[in-house]
């Protein structure tokens, strides 16, 4: 995590050119932005968090419990296909095959009883736009599933984020049953000053499902 925070720091220095920056973090990006302000609060002016994943070990435990897979032959066959396909991926780095496996598994909208269905309105996984250059599945697993659930619960991403005292905007999709309004309302307690805007008829990918409403909310916050 510290290396990713350092990467974001370098970007903020490069593009900020000595001025404070505005950050928008969605999902894992929201988790990273939350970790960033804990150590670099003086570099940020405005911060938008769009449904960040779990920010504490306790929230991670709740999320992981909801994400338990219900086994079926269809799901097992799909997992097997994804695994064997990943063995043919050129290992451009040590995470390439793991990232391919995660993306191939998570982004296939044809699988019934999909574990990510609760992210979407009416559980309609076909609303997903699975266009990714590369999904960082291996890193996500190491931090969110494994890193935050070790024996000592050392990884607490939201710890210290209250030092950022500017108002934060929290965006969340009304339909998301995994990390939606109820989940984020609990996470908002970690921050000093934060307001929530719930995007109607949207799930976790609210920027692609309701782009105009999201942009309107962000613009209103930035101009405030």
N, C-alpha and C positions, 0 to 999 in steps of 0.2 A: 504493500500500500504506500509506503514512504516514497518509493520510486515513482509511482503514478502521481502523487502529490507534487513531487519535484518537477515532473514533466509539466504539470499544469502551472506551476510557479514560473518555469522558464517561458511558457507561452504568454503568461500575464506580463512578465517583464518585457518580452519582445514586442507584443502588440500594445501594451499599455504605455510604453515610452515615458515612464515616470508618472503616469496618471493612474488613478484607480480604474478598475475594469468592471464591467457588468458580466455576470455569468448566468447562463441558463443550463441547468443540468436535468436530464430526463433519465429516470430509472437508475441504472448504475452510475450514470453521469451525475445524478443528484446525490448519490452516496459520496462520490469523489469530491463534489463541490462542498458538501457538508464537512468532510475531513479537511479540505483546504482552508476554510474560514477559521477552523480551530487554531491553525498555526499562522495564517496570513490574513487575518481579518482586516488589517490596515490597507490591504491592496484591493479590496472589493468595495464597490459603491452599492450596486443593486444585485440581488440574487434571486433567481427564479428556480424553485425546486419543483419539478414535475414528477410526482409519484416516485420519490426515491425508494429504493429497496430498504430492507431493515437496517436501522442505524445503531442498534444495540443488540447484544447477544440475546436478550429476552425477546425482542421483536423478531430476530432471526429464527428463534425456536418456534414462535407462533407461525411464521411464514412456512418453515420447513414442514410443520405438522399439516398445514393445509395443502402442501404440494406432494403429499404421499401419493404414489401411483396406485391405481386400482388395476391389478394385472388382468390381462386378457390375451387370448392367442394372437389377436390382431396387433396388439401393442408389442408383444414379445417378438413376433416376426419382424415388425418394423424396427425394433431395437437391433435385432440381429443383422438386418440388411444395412443399417447405418454403420454398424461396427465394421462389417467386412468391407464396405465401401471406403471407410476411413483408412484401412490398411493400404490402399492404393494411392493415398495422398502423398505427394512429394514432401518430404520433411525439410521445408525451408527453414524451420526452427522447431524447437522442442515441443511447441504447443500446437503446431499445425494440424496434426491428426485429431487431437482432442477438440479443437475448435470446429473442425469439419463435422465430427460426430455430433456435437451439441447442436450445431446449426441444422444439420440434416434431420435430426430428430425433432427439434423444437419447431422448425418452420414448415413442416409438412402438414398442410391444412386438411389433408384427405383422411386422416386418422380419426376415427370416432373415439369418444371418451378421452379427448386430448387433455393432458394435464394443465395446459395453459388456457383452456376454454374460459375459465372464470375471469380472465383478464378482459373479456369482451362482452358487449351487450347481448343478452339472451344466450350466452355461451357460444356465440357464432364465431368460430375460429377462422372462418373464411373472410372475416373482416381484416385479418392480418395482411399487411403488405410485406411479404418476406424478401424484400430486396436489400441485401446486405453485401458489402464488400467482404466482410469477415466478422463473425460474431465471436467475441472474446469469451467463449464458454469456459475455457480452462481457468482463466483468471477469475471469472465470476464464481466458479465452484470453489477455488482455493480460498477466496475471501469470504463470500457470503454463506456458503454451505459448510466448508471445512474450517476456515480460519476463525469464524465467529462461533463455532460449536466445539472448540477443543476443550480439554479438561479444565483449563483455567480461564476460559473465556477472555483471553487477552485482547482480542481485537474488538474495540468499541468505537466504531466510526464516528458516532455522534458526540462522543465525549469532548467537551471543551467548546462546542459550537456556540454556546451562549455568550461567548466573548464578542461575537459579532452583534452589535447593537442596532444596526440599521434595520428597517423593516424588510422582511422577506416575503415573497409571494409564493404560496404553495398552490400548485395546480393539481387537480385530481379529476379523473373521469367518473361520472355518476354510476356507470355500470360495473366498475371494477370491484369484484368481490374478494380479491386477494390483497392488493395493496391500495385500495381505493379510499374513499372518504373516512370510513371508520378507522382504518389502519393508520392513515396519515394524521388524523386528529390526535391519536395517541403520540405519534412522533413529534408533533408540533410542540409538545411540552418541553422538548430539548432546547428550543430556541428562545431567544430573549424577546423578539418582536416579530410576529409572523401572522399573516392572514391567509385564509383559504378561499379559492374560487373553484367551485365545482362545475365542470364542463358537462352540460346535459348531452344525452345520447352519445356518450363516448366512453371507451374503456381505457386501457393502459396506454394505447397509442393515440392519445387525443389530438396530437398535432397533425396526424394524417386523417383522422376521423372527423374532426371539427376544426380545421385550420383557421377559419375566419374568427371563430369565437376565442380560440387560444391566442391568436395574434392581437385581438382586441383587448384581452385581459392583460397581456404583457405590455402593450403600448400604454395602457392606462396606468399601469404600475410604474413604468419607466418615466412617464411624464409627471408623476405625482411628487 
